[in-house]
Amino acid sequence: MSWKKIIFSGLAVAGFLLIVGLFGMWFWFTTTLPLEEETRIHIRSGSSGRQIGHVLKEAGVIDSVEAFRWAIWFRQAEQDLRSGTLRLEPPINRWQLVDELRSRAPILNTVRLGEGWPSWQILSRLAAEMDFSLEELEQLSEDAEFIKELGLDEADTLEGYLFPDTYRLAVDKEPREALKRLVERFWEIAELHRLEERAAELGLSLREAVTMASIIEREGRLPEELSKISAVFHNRLEANMRLQADPTVLYALGDYNANLTYAQLRLESPYNTYQNRGLPPGPICSPGLASLIAAVEPADTEALYFVARGDGSHVFSKNHQDHLEAVQKYQR
């Protein structure tokens, strides 16, 4: 056999082996890993490829640490591996796994917080959705130093300032940072709509306006009635009448689903507006934008009373006699 044929044969064999090797490598990289359900893993900052491999193996994502190390070596990814919390969903192969580990985009959770939720409901939702400690959230929500850092000089808790909205929060965000984001959203809304300035025009502090808005939020159902409900409370304050708002008593009881009794209306609490004149000490929930605006934009009406019709709407009255007749008609 001539040397040319030998060289040609050698090149042909080498090419064949290369193709087989590339195909085998492609098959190996694209073979589905044993992950069977969505799994979250936490990678500590500065972890080596071997350490990350052990975390993945313990979580059931891979079956071989050495194979994982070879994969990241081949992809030249060891210096780019991320730290923090990672969410992996099946099916996933080795190629995709390395891409996920190299990604710098934050993994986000969608957390929806409803208007009119008290702080205990908001904190419970955050704890459940973000895998936070509820106890830590509760402690932070009453931490005087933390509250002051957030610019809430008049507040003694975060009640009323955890703005209800839909948030996209990084899964490795700390509880402190999550609460800070909610309060920052409140300040964005307050500044955009000049709430503090407009409250001052009515003789209210921002805290008093938020407190008023929180009561409006729990009393109102229809957007078109919020400013009328606000006017009733403003009028009663000006006339030195008790607000007599049921939600303030329910807040004091710690249960918005309770059916109020006459005995409970005599509850001794600074939040009981049946027993105390003026606004309660602070907000009773987190009001939404519409209620915040209503608190500083009361309707032009002399109404002092309102009673629910039972369909979400209310009857507004200027005097006690008309109010009693409405109560008889709609709440017998």
Residue pairs with C-beta under 8 A, 6 or more apart in sequence:
1 9
25 74
28 94
29 71
29 93
29 94
29 95
30 93
30 94
30 95
31 93
31 94
32 90
32 91
32 92
32 93
33 61
33 62
33 63
33 90
33 91
33 92
33 93
33 94
33 97
34 60
34 61
34 62
34 63
35 60
35 61
35 88
35 90
35 91
35 92
36 60
36 90
37 90
38 87
38 88
38 89
38 90
39 59
39 60
39 61
39 87
39 88
40 85
40 86
40 87
40 88
40 131
40 171
41 55
41 56
41 59
41 61
41 85
41 86
41 88
42 55
42 84
42 85
42 86
42 172
43 52
43 55
43 81
43 82
43 83
43 84
43 85
43 86
43 101
44 51
44 83
45 83
45 84
46 83
47 55
47 81
47 83
48 78
49 68
49 69
49 72
49 73
49 78
49 81
50 65
50 69
52 68
52 81
52 101
53 62
53 65
53 66
53 68
53 69
54 65
56 62
56 65
56 68
56 97
57 63
57 64
57 65
57 68
61 88
61 92
61 97
62 68
62 94
62 97
67 94
68 94
68 97
71 94
71 95
71 97
71 98
72 78
72 81
72 98
72 101
75 95
75 98
75 102
77 98
77 101
77 102
80 101
80 102
81 101
81 102
82 101
82 102
82 103
82 104
84 106
84 107
84 170
84 171
84 172
85 107
85 171
85 172
86 100
86 101
86 107
87 107
87 171
88 97
88 100
92 100
106 170
106 171
106 172
107 170
107 171
107 172
108 168
108 169
108 170
108 171
109 129
109 130
109 168
109 169
109 170
109 171
110 166
110 167
110 168
111 125
111 126
111 129
111 130
111 166
111 167
111 168
111 169
112 125
112 166
112 167
113 122
113 125
113 126
113 162
113 163
113 164
113 165
113 166
113 167
113 182
113 286
114 121
114 164
115 164
115 217
115 286
115 287
115 288
115 291
116 164
116 217
116 218
116 285
116 286
116 287
116 288
117 125
117 164
117 285
117 286
118 159
118 251
118 256
118 284
118 285
118 286
119 141
119 157
119 158
119 159
119 160
119 162
119 285
119 286
120 254
122 162
122 164
122 182
122 286
123 134
123 137
123 138
123 141
124 134
126 132
126 137
126 175
126 178
126 179
127 133
127 134
127 137
130 169
130 171
130 173
130 175
130 178
131 171
132 175
132 178
133 175
136 175
137 175
137 179
140 146
140 158
140 175
140 176
140 179
141 157
141 158
141 159
141 162
141 179
142 156
142 157
142 158
144 156
146 176
146 179
147 155
147 156
147 157
147 158
150 158
150 161
150 180
150 183
150 184
151 183
151 187
152 158
152 161
152 183
154 205
154 206
154 207
155 161
155 207
155 282
156 282
157 282
158 179
158 183
159 282
159 283
159 284
159 285
159 286
160 210
160 211
160 213
160 214
160 282
160 283
160 284
160 285
160 286
160 287
161 182
161 183
161 186
161 210
161 283
161 286
162 179
162 182
162 183
162 186
162 286
163 182
163 183
163 185
163 186
163 189
163 286
164 286
164 287
164 288
165 182
165 185
167 181
167 182
167 185
169 178
169 181
173 181
189 195
189 289
189 292
190 196
190 206
190 292
193 289
193 292
193 293
195 206
195 209
195 210
195 292
195 296
196 206
196 209
198 209
198 296
198 297
199 205
199 206
199 208
199 209
199 295
199 296
201 296
202 209
202 234
202 296
202 298
204 212
204 296
207 282
207 283
208 279
209 292
209 295
209 296
210 283
210 287
210 292
210 295
211 279
211 280
211 282
211 283
211 284
212 230
212 233
212 234
212 279
212 295
213 283
213 287
213 291
213 292
213 294
213 295
214 283
214 284
214 285
214 286
214 287
214 291
215 233
215 243
215 245
215 247
215 248
215 273
215 280
215 284
216 226
216 229
216 230
216 233
216 287
216 291
216 294
216 295
217 285
217 286
217 287
217 288
217 291
218 245
218 247
218 250
218 251
218 256
218 284
218 285
219 229
219 245
219 246
219 247
220 226
220 229
220 291
220 294
221 312
221 313
222 312
222 313
223 290
225 313
225 314
226 290
226 291
226 294
227 294
227 297
227 298
227 299
228 299
228 301
228 303
228 306
228 314
228 316
229 294
229 306
229 314
230 294
230 295
230 297
230 298
230 299
231 298
231 299
231 300
231 301
231 303
232 301
232 303
232 304
232 305
232 306
232 316
233 243
233 245
233 298
234 298
235 301
235 302
235 303
235 304
236 242
236 243
236 244
236 304
237 243
237 278
237 279
239 304
240 277
241 277
241 304
242 273
242 274
242 275
242 276
242 277
243 273
243 278
243 279
244 273
244 274
245 273
246 260
247 256
247 284
247 285
248 271
248 272
248 273
248 280
248 284
249 260
249 264
249 265
249 267
249 269
249 271
249 272
249 273
249 274
250 256
250 258
250 260
251 271
251 280
251 284
251 285
252 267
252 269
252 271
252 272
253 264
253 267
258 264
265 272
265 274
265 275
266 274
266 275
267 275
268 275
269 275
270 276
270 280
270 281
271 280
271 281
271 284
272 280
273 279
273 280
287 295
301 316
302 318
303 316
303 317
303 318
304 317
304 318
304 319
304 320
304 323
305 316
305 317
305 318
305 319
305 320
305 322
305 323
305 326
306 314
306 315
306 316
306 317
307 314
307 315
307 317
307 323
307 326
307 327
307 330
307 331
308 314
308 330
308 331
309 315
309 330
310 330
310 331
315 326
315 330
317 323
317 326
